[in-house]
Amino acid sequence: MRAITVFRKTLREMSRDAWMLGLTLAFAPFFVLLYWLITAGGSTTYTILTINNDKGIQLADGTTFNAGLEAVAALESVAYGDGQPLLKPVPAADLAEVEPILRNRGAAAFILIPENFSQTLLSLQSGDRSVTTQITFGGDVSNPYYMVGVKLSLTAIDGYVMQATGQQPLIGYVEKPL
């Protein structure tokens, strides 16, 4: 009962003061619209520069196996629940091309796939656990997107290697921060 009395009193006061009524009616929807514009901007997509040095391997049946290309495709498959991409791999030639892009925060991180990646995966598939390779990653560690982009990328590559070999990967990761 007391709340209704206070509400009625406030309405009477606002009807007497045109400025207060106008500001209330104008700014309440304005702030709702502003909040919607801030939060409804879409999903964050992390750009990952990929340096794919993998040469691929010619198989006995004449087909070419290129695990580097398949690892990059695994990065593309990481998506939100609604299907929007979470990672956007962008090809790069070498570290000299990557560094200015990362310094200007044009990308979250880079991943360098070595030349022997396909050979290592084929050896792991055949059961040879003595082989290993190193994937190099890095970026501007002061960039807040860096750690998220790197973790998602490395998880996607680990998942691809586990799927391709059927076992835990023997792949080392080397970080090269700017």
C-alpha positions, 0 to 999 in steps of 0.5 A, a space after each residue: 500500500 505504501 509503495 502505491 502512495 509513493 509511486 502516485 506522489 512521484 507521478 504528480 511531481 513529475 507531471 508538474 516538472 516538464 524537464 524531469 518528465 522529458 528527460 525521463 522519457 527521453 533518456 530511459 529508452 536512449 540508455 536501453 538502446 545504447 546498452 543494446 548497441 554495446 552488447 549486440 555487436 556480434 561474436 568475437 572472432 580471433 584472427 590467427 596467422 598461419 605459416 604452413 611450412 609443411 611440404 606434404 607427403 606422396 603416399 604409396 597410392 599416389 595421393 598427397 597427404 598434407 597434414 598442415 592443410 588439415 590442421 589449418 582446416 581444424 582451426 576453421 572448424 572451431 565455432 560458437 554454438 550458433 555456427 559462427 567462426 571462433 577462429 579465423 586462420 589467415 595464411 602468412 609467408 614467414 615470421 617477417 610478414 607476421 611481426 608487423 601485423 601482430 604489433 599493430 594488433 591485426 591478429 591475435 597470434 601466429 602458428 608456424 607448422 614445421 616442414 616435417 609435420 605430415 611425416 611425423 603424423 604418418 609415423 605416429 599413425 604407423 605406431 612409431 612413438 619415437 618421432 616428434 615435431 614442434 609447432 611454434 606459436 607466438 604473438 604480442 603477449 600484451 594483447 588480451 586476445 593473444 592467450 584466448 586465440 593461442 589456447 583455442 588454436 592449440 586445442 584445435 590442432 591437438 584435437 586434429 592430431 589425436 583424431 589423425 593418429 588415434 593417440 596422444 600427440 607427441 608434438 612440442 609447442 614452442 612460444 615465441 613472444 614479440 
